[in-house]
Amino acid sequence: MILNSFSRMHRYRQSPNLRKMLSEHKLHRSDFIYPLFVSEQLKDGEKAPIDGLPGVFQYSVESVLDECDRAVSKGILSIILFGIPTVKDLKASKSYVSDGVVQRAIKRIKSKYPDLYIIADLCLCAYTSHGHCGVIEHDEIDNDETLLIMNKIANSYAVAGVDCVAPSGMMDGTVQSLRNSLDSANYSSVSIMAYSAKFESSLYGPFREASGVSDSFKGDRKGYQIAPTQYKEGLMEASLDFEEGSDFVIVKPALWYMDVIKTLSEEGPLPVVGYHVSGEYSMIKAAGKAGMIDESLAMREAMLCLKRSGCSLIISYAACDVVCDSI
C-alpha cells in the first residue's frame, strides 16, 4: 500500500495541468487588500518613493487615483488607506477634519470607483507629534480620551463614504466604542476590521517611514500592543473584539504569527485578515535584489502559506504584483 500510495502521488505531480487542478489552495485577486499611503505633504500629481519599501510610494490625493486605476485593472477589489498630514499635534486634531487627507482621498476614489471596497486605517500615530497611537497624559496613554478622538475619525470617514474602518491602536474597548458611535450616527453599514491580534513586533520599521512616524516616534508600544510571547492573549483580544461587534479580525504580522491565524480561522467566528507587514515584505524584496532567492516565487509562496494557514483576506504591498491563479 505504501508503494501504491507513493506511485499515485507521483502520478498526480507529473502533469502541470493536473497539479493546478488538484491545488488545495489558490490565490485570487479577491484575496487581497492593497495598502496605499496618501500624503498631504505632496503636491498635486506627485508621488514619492519609500526607501524601506521598494516599489511602494506615498501619493498625493490626486496621484493616488492613478494607483487605484492600476489596482482595479489588476483585479484588486479592496484598498486600505493610510494618511500623512502636514500638521501634527498632541491631540491628532487633523485626523478627523472633513477636509483631511484620507477624507478627501475617500471621496475622490469613491467618485470614480463606487464599487471599490475602501478601508481606512484608524489610528492617531501619524497625526500626533509624538508618533504614539493615543493621547498621552502624564506620560501614559489616556485610553478613554483616545477613544473619543477615534470615534470622531470614524464618523468623518463614514461621512466621506468609507466602507470599513480599521482601528489599529489597540486601545481597550475600541470596537464597542466605534460601533456605538457609528450606529448612533446612522452609519450601521460601515464595517469594522479590528487589528485584534497586533503584536509589538520588530517588523514595522519600513511602515513607520512610509507613514511619516519614524522621525517623531520614540520609545516603544509595549504598553498597548501584544508581546510576541503571548499567543493566548492574541486569541483573547480577538474574542473580545468579536463580542464588541467587529466584522473581521486582523493578525499582524501575518507570516510570523501563522499559529494565531490558524487557530482563529478554525475556532473563531469571524473572517481572519493577515497583514503581511512592511518588514516581511521588505526582507523578501532585499533577498531578491541580492540574488539570494527568486523574489516573485518567494512572494507568491508567502501569500499561499498565509492562505493555507486560514487567511480569508491578505493585506499586502505585493497585492498588485504577486502571481495569481485568477483575477
DRENDO-1510 file (C-alpha; in Angstrom, 1 decimal, always signed):
<recs>
REC; n; res; u; v; w
REC; 1; MET; +0.0; +0.0; +0.0 .
REC; 2; ILE; +2.8; +2.4; +0.8 .
REC; 3; LEU; +4.3; +1.9; -2.7 .
REC; 4; ASN; +0.9; +2.3; -4.4 .
REC; 5; SER; +0.2; +5.5; -2.5 .
REC; 6; PHE; +3.6; +6.9; -3.4 .
REC; 7; SER; +3.0; +5.9; -7.1 .
REC; 8; ARG; -0.3; +7.6; -7.1 .
REC; 9; MET; +1.1; +10.9; -5.7 .
REC; 10; HIS; +3.9; +10.6; -8.2 .
REC; 11; ARG; +1.4; +10.4; -11.0 .
REC; 12; TYR; -0.5; +13.4; -9.6 .
REC; 13; ARG; +2.6; +15.5; -9.8 .
REC; 14; GLN; +3.6; +14.7; -13.4 .
REC; 15; SER; +1.2; +16.9; -15.3 .
REC; 16; PRO; +1.4; +20.7; -14.8 .
REC; 17; ASN; -2.3; +21.0; -15.5 .
REC; 18; LEU; -3.2; +18.3; -13.1 .
REC; 19; ARG; -1.1; +19.9; -10.4 .
REC; 20; LYS; -3.2; +23.1; -10.9 .
REC; 21; MET; -6.4; +21.2; -11.0 .
REC; 22; LEU; -5.7; +19.5; -7.7 .
REC; 23; SER; -4.2; +22.5; -5.9 .
REC; 24; GLU; -5.7; +22.7; -2.4 .
REC; 25; HIS; -5.1; +26.4; -2.1 .
REC; 26; LYS; -5.3; +29.0; -4.9 .
REC; 27; LEU; -4.5; +32.8; -4.9 .
REC; 28; HIS; -7.0; +35.1; -6.4 .
REC; 29; ARG; -7.0; +38.9; -6.6 .
REC; 30; SER; -10.1; +38.9; -4.5 .
REC; 31; ASP; -8.0; +37.6; -1.6 .
REC; 32; PHE; -6.0; +40.9; -1.4 .
REC; 33; ILE; -6.3; +44.3; +0.2 .
REC; 34; TYR; -3.9; +46.8; -1.2 .
REC; 35; PRO; -2.3; +49.4; +1.2 .
REC; 36; LEU; -2.0; +53.0; -0.1 .
REC; 37; PHE; -0.3; +55.9; +1.6 .
REC; 38; VAL; -1.8; +59.3; +0.9 .
REC; 39; SER; +0.3; +62.3; +1.9 .
REC; 40; GLU; -0.9; +65.9; +2.3 .
REC; 41; GLN; +2.7; +66.9; +2.0 .
REC; 42; LEU; +2.9; +66.1; -1.7 .
REC; 43; LYS; +1.7; +68.5; -4.4 .
REC; 44; ASP; -0.9; +67.6; -7.0 .
REC; 45; GLY; +0.0; +64.6; -9.1 .
REC; 46; GLU; +3.2; +63.9; -7.1 .
REC; 47; LYS; +4.3; +60.6; -5.7 .
REC; 48; ALA; +7.4; +59.8; -3.5 .
REC; 49; PRO; +9.3; +56.5; -3.2 .
REC; 50; ILE; +9.7; +55.0; +0.2 .
REC; 51; ASP; +13.3; +53.8; +0.7 .
REC; 52; GLY; +12.4; +51.0; +3.1 .
REC; 53; LEU; +9.6; +49.7; +1.0 .
REC; 54; PRO; +10.9; +49.1; -2.6 .
REC; 55; GLY; +8.2; +49.6; -5.2 .
REC; 56; VAL; +5.9; +51.4; -2.7 .
REC; 57; PHE; +5.1; +55.1; -2.8 .
REC; 58; GLN; +3.4; +57.9; -1.0 .
REC; 59; TYR; +0.8; +59.5; -3.2 .
REC; 60; SER; -0.9; +62.9; -3.2 .
REC; 61; VAL; -4.7; +62.9; -3.1 .
REC; 62; GLU; -4.7; +63.4; -6.9 .
REC; 63; SER; -2.0; +60.8; -7.8 .
REC; 64; VAL; -3.5; +58.1; -5.6 .
REC; 65; LEU; -6.2; +57.8; -8.2 .
REC; 66; ASP; -3.6; +56.7; -10.8 .
REC; 67; GLU; -2.6; +53.9; -8.5 .
REC; 68; CYS; -6.2; +52.9; -7.9 .
REC; 69; ASP; -6.5; +52.7; -11.7 .
REC; 70; ARG; -3.6; +50.2; -11.8 .
REC; 71; ALA; -5.0; +48.2; -8.9 .
REC; 72; VAL; -8.5; +48.0; -10.4 .
REC; 73; SER; -7.0; +47.0; -13.8 .
REC; 74; LYS; -5.2; +44.1; -12.0 .
REC; 75; GLY; -8.5; +42.9; -10.4 .
REC; 76; ILE; -8.0; +44.3; -6.9 .
REC; 77; LEU; -11.3; +44.7; -5.1 .
REC; 78; SER; -10.2; +46.5; -2.0 .
REC; 79; ILE; -7.7; +49.0; -0.7 .
REC; 80; ILE; -6.7; +50.3; +2.8 .
REC; 81; LEU; -5.8; +54.0; +3.1 .
REC; 82; PHE; -3.1; +55.5; +5.4 .
REC; 83; GLY; -2.9; +59.2; +5.8 .
REC; 84; ILE; +0.1; +61.5; +6.3 .
REC; 85; PRO; -0.9; +65.0; +7.3 .
REC; 86; THR; +1.0; +68.3; +7.0 .
REC; 87; VAL; +0.4; +69.4; +10.6 .
REC; 88; LYS; +0.7; +67.2; +13.7 .
REC; 89; ASP; -0.2; +68.0; +17.3 .
REC; 90; LEU; -0.6; +66.3; +20.7 .
REC; 91; LYS; -4.3; +65.6; +20.2 .
REC; 92; ALA; -4.2; +64.5; +16.5 .
REC; 93; SER; -6.7; +67.3; +15.6 .
REC; 94; LYS; -6.2; +66.9; +11.8 .
REC; 95; SER; -7.2; +63.3; +11.9 .
REC; 96; TYR; -11.0; +63.9; +11.9 .
REC; 97; VAL; -11.4; +67.1; +9.9 .
REC; 98; SER; -13.8; +66.9; +6.9 .
REC; 99; ASP; -11.0; +68.1; +4.5 .
REC; 100; GLY; -8.4; +65.7; +5.9 .
REC; 101; VAL; -6.1; +63.9; +3.6 .
REC; 102; VAL; -7.8; +60.5; +4.0 .
REC; 103; GLN; -11.3; +62.0; +3.9 .
REC; 104; ARG; -10.5; +63.7; +0.6 .
REC; 105; ALA; -9.0; +60.6; -0.8 .
REC; 106; ILE; -12.0; +58.5; +0.1 .
REC; 107; LYS; -14.4; +61.0; -1.7 .
REC; 108; ARG; -12.2; +61.2; -4.7 .
REC; 109; ILE; -11.7; +57.4; -5.1 .
REC; 110; LYS; -15.4; +56.6; -4.5 .
REC; 111; SER; -16.5; +59.1; -7.1 .
REC; 112; LYS; -14.6; +57.1; -9.8 .
REC; 113; TYR; -14.8; +53.6; -8.3 .
REC; 114; PRO; -18.0; +53.4; -6.3 .
REC; 115; ASP; -17.7; +49.6; -6.0 .
REC; 116; LEU; -14.1; +49.5; -4.8 .
REC; 117; TYR; -14.2; +48.4; -1.2 .
REC; 118; ILE; -12.4; +51.2; +0.7 .
REC; 119; ILE; -11.0; +50.5; +4.2 .
REC; 120; ALA; -9.4; +53.4; +6.2 .
REC; 121; ASP; -6.8; +52.7; +8.8 .
REC; 122; LEU; -7.9; +54.4; +12.0 .
REC; 123; CYS; -5.1; +55.4; +14.4 .
REC; 124; LEU; -3.7; +58.6; +15.8 .
REC; 125; CYS; +0.0; +57.8; +15.4 .
REC; 126; ALA; +0.5; +59.6; +12.0 .
REC; 127; TYR; -1.3; +62.6; +13.3 .
REC; 128; THR; +0.3; +63.1; +16.8 .
REC; 129; SER; +3.5; +65.0; +17.2 .
REC; 130; HIS; +5.0; +62.2; +19.4 .
REC; 131; GLY; +4.0; +59.3; +17.0 .
REC; 132; HIS; +2.2; +57.2; +19.5 .
REC; 133; CYS; -1.2; +55.7; +18.9 .
REC; 134; GLY; -3.1; +57.6; +21.5 .
REC; 135; VAL; -3.3; +60.8; +23.6 .
REC; 136; ILE; -0.6; +61.0; +26.2 .
REC; 137; GLU; -1.4; +62.3; +29.6 .
REC; 138; HIS; +1.2; +62.2; +32.5 .
REC; 139; ASP; +3.5; +60.0; +30.3 .
REC; 140; GLU; +0.8; +57.4; +29.7 .
REC; 141; ILE; -1.8; +56.7; +27.0 .
REC; 142; ASP; -5.2; +58.1; +28.0 .
REC; 143; ASN; -7.4; +55.3; +26.7 .
REC; 144; ASP; -10.7; +57.0; +27.1 .
REC; 145; GLU; -9.6; +60.3; +25.6 .
REC; 146; THR; -8.2; +58.4; +22.6 .
REC; 147; LEU; -11.5; +56.6; +22.1 .
REC; 148; LEU; -13.3; +59.8; +21.8 .
REC; 149; ILE; -11.0; +61.0; +19.1 .
REC; 150; MET; -11.2; +57.7; +17.3 .
REC; 151; ASN; -15.0; +58.0; +17.2 .
REC; 152; LYS; -14.7; +61.4; +15.6 .
REC; 153; ILE; -12.3; +59.9; +13.0 .
REC; 154; ALA; -14.6; +57.0; +12.2 .
REC; 155; ASN; -17.6; +59.3; +11.7 .
REC; 156; SER; -15.6; +61.6; +9.4 .
REC; 157; TYR; -14.6; +58.6; +7.3 .
REC; 158; ALA; -18.2; +57.4; +7.2 .
REC; 159; VAL; -19.4; +60.9; +6.0 .
REC; 160; ALA; -16.7; +60.7; +3.3 .
REC; 161; GLY; -18.1; +57.4; +2.1 .
REC; 162; VAL; -15.8; +54.7; +3.6 .
REC; 163; ASP; -16.9; +51.1; +3.6 .
REC; 164; CYS; -14.9; +49.9; +6.6 .
REC; 165; VAL; -12.7; +51.4; +9.3 .
REC; 166; ALA; -9.7; +49.5; +10.7 .
REC; 167; PRO; -8.8; +50.6; +14.2 .
REC; 168; SER; -5.1; +49.8; +14.7 .
REC; 169; GLY; -4.2; +51.5; +18.0 .
REC; 170; MET; -5.0; +48.5; +20.3 .
REC; 171; MET; -7.0; +50.7; +22.8 .
REC; 172; ASP; -9.2; +48.8; +25.2 .
REC; 173; GLY; -12.9; +48.9; +24.2 .
REC; 174; THR; -12.2; +50.3; +20.8 .
REC; 175; VAL; -14.6; +48.2; +18.8 .
REC; 176; GLN; -17.6; +48.7; +21.1 .
REC; 177; SER; -16.9; +52.5; +21.2 .
REC; 178; LEU; -16.7; +52.7; +17.4 .
REC; 179; ARG; -19.7; +50.5; +16.8 .
REC; 180; ASN; -21.9; +52.6; +19.2 .
REC; 181; SER; -20.7; +55.8; +17.7 .
REC; 182; LEU; -21.2; +54.8; +14.1 .
REC; 183; ASP; -24.6; +53.3; +14.8 .
REC; 184; SER; -25.8; +56.4; +16.7 .
REC; 185; ALA; -24.8; +58.5; +13.6 .
REC; 186; ASN; -26.8; +56.2; +11.3 .
REC; 187; TYR; -23.7; +54.5; +9.8 .
REC; 188; SER; -24.5; +50.9; +10.8 .
REC; 189; SER; -23.5; +49.8; +7.3 .
REC; 190; VAL; -19.8; +50.8; +7.9 .
REC; 191; SER; -17.9; +47.7; +8.9 .
REC; 192; ILE; -15.1; +47.4; +11.5 .
REC; 193; MET; -11.9; +45.5; +10.7 .
REC; 194; ALA; -10.1; +45.4; +14.0 .
REC; 195; TYR; -6.4; +44.9; +14.4 .
REC; 196; SER; -7.3; +42.4; +17.1 .
REC; 197; ALA; -4.0; +40.4; +17.4 .
REC; 198; LYS; -1.5; +43.2; +16.7 .
REC; 199; PHE; +1.9; +42.2; +18.2 .
REC; 200; GLU; +4.6; +44.5; +19.4 .
REC; 201; SER; +6.9; +43.4; +16.5 .
REC; 202; SER; +10.4; +44.4; +15.2 .
REC; 203; LEU; +9.0; +44.2; +11.7 .
REC; 204; TYR; +7.2; +47.6; +11.5 .
REC; 205; GLY; +10.3; +49.8; +10.7 .
REC; 206; PRO; +9.6; +50.4; +7.0 .
REC; 207; PHE; +6.0; +51.2; +7.7 .
REC; 208; ARG; +6.9; +53.9; +10.2 .
REC; 209; GLU; +9.0; +55.5; +7.5 .
REC; 210; ALA; +6.1; +55.2; +5.0 .
REC; 211; SER; +3.5; +56.7; +7.4 .
REC; 212; GLY; +5.8; +59.6; +8.4 .
REC; 213; VAL; +6.1; +58.4; +12.0 .
REC; 214; SER; +9.7; +57.4; +12.2 .
REC; 215; ASP; +11.1; +60.9; +12.8 .
REC; 216; SER; +8.8; +61.7; +15.7 .
REC; 217; PHE; +8.3; +58.3; +17.4 .
REC; 218; LYS; +10.4; +57.5; +20.5 .
REC; 219; GLY; +10.2; +54.6; +22.9 .
REC; 220; ASP; +8.0; +51.5; +22.2 .
REC; 221; ARG; +4.4; +50.4; +22.2 .
REC; 222; LYS; +4.8; +47.5; +24.7 .
REC; 223; GLY; +2.1; +49.1; +26.9 .
REC; 224; TYR; -0.7; +48.6; +24.4 .
REC; 225; GLN; +0.4; +46.1; +21.8 .
REC; 226; ILE; +0.7; +42.3; +22.4 .
REC; 227; ALA; +4.1; +40.9; +23.3 .
REC; 228; PRO; +5.4; +38.2; +20.9 .
REC; 229; THR; +5.3; +35.7; +23.7 .
REC; 230; GLN; +1.6; +36.0; +24.2 .
REC; 231; TYR; -0.2; +33.5; +21.9 .
REC; 232; LYS; -3.3; +33.1; +24.2 .
REC; 233; GLU; -3.5; +36.9; +24.7 .
REC; 234; GLY; -3.8; +37.3; +20.9 .
REC; 235; LEU; -6.8; +34.9; +20.8 .
REC; 236; MET; -8.4; +36.6; +23.8 .
REC; 237; GLU; -8.2; +40.0; +22.1 .
REC; 238; ALA; -9.8; +38.7; +19.0 .
REC; 239; SER; -12.6; +37.1; +21.1 .
REC; 240; LEU; -13.2; +40.5; +22.8 .
REC; 241; ASP; -13.4; +42.3; +19.5 .
REC; 242; PHE; -15.9; +39.8; +18.2 .
REC; 243; GLU; -18.1; +40.3; +21.3 .
REC; 244; GLU; -17.8; +44.1; +20.9 .
REC; 245; GLY; -19.1; +43.9; +17.3 .
REC; 246; SER; -16.1; +43.6; +15.0 .
REC; 247; ASP; -16.7; +42.2; +11.5 .
REC; 248; PHE; -13.2; +41.0; +10.8 .
REC; 249; VAL; -10.1; +40.3; +12.9 .
REC; 250; ILE; -6.6; +41.2; +11.7 .
REC; 251; VAL; -3.4; +39.3; +12.7 .
REC; 252; LYS; -0.3; +41.5; +12.4 .
REC; 253; PRO; +2.4; +40.5; +11.5 .
REC; 254; ALA; +1.0; +37.6; +9.4 .
REC; 255; LEU; +3.8; +35.3; +8.4 .
REC; 256; TRP; +5.5; +35.2; +11.8 .
REC; 257; TYR; +2.2; +34.6; +13.6 .
REC; 258; MET; +0.5; +31.9; +11.4 .
REC; 259; ASP; -0.2; +29.9; +14.5 .
REC; 260; VAL; -2.6; +32.6; +15.7 .
REC; 261; ILE; -4.1; +32.8; +12.2 .
REC; 262; LYS; -4.6; +29.0; +12.1 .
REC; 263; THR; -6.4; +28.9; +15.5 .
REC; 264; LEU; -8.6; +31.9; +14.8 .
REC; 265; SER; -9.6; +30.6; +11.4 .
REC; 266; GLU; -10.6; +27.2; +12.8 .
REC; 267; GLU; -12.1; +28.2; +16.1 .
REC; 268; GLY; -13.2; +31.8; +15.7 .
REC; 269; PRO; -16.4; +33.0; +14.0 .
REC; 270; LEU; -15.0; +35.9; +12.0 .
REC; 271; PRO; -13.0; +36.2; +8.8 .
REC; 272; VAL; -9.3; +36.4; +9.5 .
REC; 273; VAL; -7.2; +39.0; +7.8 .
REC; 274; GLY; -3.4; +38.5; +7.7 .
REC; 275; TYR; -1.4; +41.7; +7.4 .
REC; 276; HIS; +1.8; +40.9; +5.5 .
REC; 277; VAL; +3.7; +43.7; +7.1 .
REC; 278; SER; +6.4; +46.0; +5.8 .
REC; 279; GLY; +9.3; +44.1; +7.3 .
REC; 280; GLU; +8.1; +40.8; +6.0 .
REC; 281; TYR; +7.7; +42.3; +2.5 .
REC; 282; SER; +11.0; +44.2; +2.5 .
REC; 283; MET; +13.0; +41.1; +3.6 .
REC; 284; ILE; +11.8; +39.2; +0.5 .
REC; 285; LYS; +12.5; +42.2; -1.7 .
REC; 286; ALA; +16.0; +42.6; -0.3 .
REC; 287; ALA; +16.8; +38.9; -0.6 .
REC; 288; GLY; +15.5; +39.0; -4.2 .
REC; 289; LYS; +17.6; +42.1; -5.1 .
REC; 290; ALA; +20.7; +40.3; -3.6 .
REC; 291; GLY; +20.1; +37.3; -5.9 .
REC; 292; MET; +19.6; +35.0; -2.9 .
REC; 293; ILE; +16.1; +34.0; -3.8 .
REC; 294; ASP; +13.6; +34.3; -6.7 .
REC; 295; GLU; +11.6; +37.3; -5.4 .
REC; 296; SER; +8.4; +36.6; -7.4 .
REC; 297; LEU; +8.3; +32.9; -6.4 .
REC; 298; ALA; +9.1; +33.7; -2.8 .
REC; 299; MET; +6.3; +36.4; -2.6 .
REC; 300; ARG; +3.8; +34.0; -4.1 .
REC; 301; GLU; +4.8; +31.2; -1.7 .
REC; 302; ALA; +4.4; +33.6; +1.3 .
REC; 303; MET; +0.9; +34.5; +0.1 .
REC; 304; LEU; +0.0; +30.9; -0.4 .
REC; 305; CYS; +1.2; +30.0; +3.0 .
REC; 306; LEU; -1.0; +32.7; +4.5 .
REC; 307; LYS; -4.0; +31.4; +2.6 .
REC; 308; ARG; -3.2; +27.9; +3.7 .
REC; 309; SER; -2.9; +29.0; +7.4 .
REC; 310; GLY; -6.5; +30.2; +7.2 .
REC; 311; CYS; -6.5; +33.8; +6.0 .
REC; 312; SER; -9.7; +34.9; +4.3 .
REC; 313; LEU; -8.0; +38.1; +3.2 .
REC; 314; ILE; -4.4; +39.3; +3.0 .
REC; 315; ILE; -3.2; +42.9; +3.3 .
REC; 316; SER; +0.0; +43.1; +1.3 .
REC; 317; TYR; +2.1; +45.7; -0.5 .
REC; 318; ALA; +2.7; +43.0; -3.2 .
REC; 319; ALA; -1.1; +42.7; -3.9 .
REC; 320; CYS; -0.8; +44.1; -7.5 .
REC; 321; ASP; +2.3; +42.1; -8.3 .
REC; 322; VAL; +2.0; +38.6; -6.9 .
REC; 323; VAL; +1.2; +36.0; -9.4 .
REC; 324; CYS; -2.4; +34.7; -9.0 .
REC; 325; ASP; -4.4; +31.9; -10.5 .
REC; 326; SER; -7.1; +34.3; -11.5 .
REC; 327; ILE; -8.1; +37.9; -11.3 .
</recs>
